[in-house]
């Protein structure tokens, strides 16, 4: 539903009438909201049963903050909200789970956008309160909260009286974020004043980074690329049609499809694509096993593989990335972000179309 709604918004042949575009926008918002409610409820259930597994390692805050800001950039632009990062040189690394840290930061930033004022600001800053910890603060100039609302911040399903505000939410994002912070050995606290904005402080164990060049958090413009072949290995016909519509936004891409994993492996070996898109759940072989075959085959091992799957568990994502996947993207797709990832993979591919 989300995929086709996004395609409707992108279709210009012929363009939707204004009222139809508004309907498709409402449908898309409702879809994302429903998905967020389902994911949050499942996440909270996993946290309460102790079934969440974390991969704690030293992480660079510049990368995590940059990726999280990018996630909310469109919403911030729509509100006219400016987002800045001010990270202290002595507070750049924490011990945390990469996926879960970004989840917490994205939740805090998303709230800071939703409950901000038009033309407001958000500042993400880091500090080192002692030798053992790093604090990451998200400050906003938004609506703020009364003492009574602050007291109910971390209560499940408590929307603090804003149920009728028209602002979407589940009331459990902060609960999940606090519990994730605690599982990573840290804390999450919030403070606010009505009409003066809010500050949320995430405290995590400090870590040391391996010496090297700092990661870039700013995407450089992509060079246009010529014809490219993409092979999609997926057994669900609806997902295939969504992908056809998505990649139709790039007329220089020729899409080929295999609905069985072993058929896909044979096709890739016979006609080398520039990029492989891979589902994790196939009828004849698991996506992980197929990825292992691809990366162990000297003739095709260099072809980048982007996993496109509804399986968003941290363990499965880590397995795929360890086996050599270039990216792991979860369904439903954010079409614009997905296309940017595909563009980056294909723009860097120097193989000439005519020699394949």
Secondary structure, DSSP 8 states (H G I E B T S, - for coil): -HHHHHHHHH-BTTB--HHHHHHHHHHHHHHHHHHHHHHHHHHHHHHHHT-----EEEEEHHHHHHHHHHHHHHHHHHHT-EEEEE--TTS-EEEEEHHHHHHHHHHHHHHHHHTS-TT-EEEEEEE-SSSSEEEEEEEE-S----HHHHHTTTSTT--TT-TTSS----S-HHHHHHHHHHHTT-EEEEEE-TTS-EEEEEEEEB----SS-----S---------EEEEEE---HHHHHHHHHHHTT-TTEEEEEESSHHHHHHHHHHS--SEEEE-SB-SSSBHHHHHHHHHH-TTTTTSEEEEEES---HHHHHHHHHHT-SEEEESS--HHHHHHHHHHHHHT----GGG-
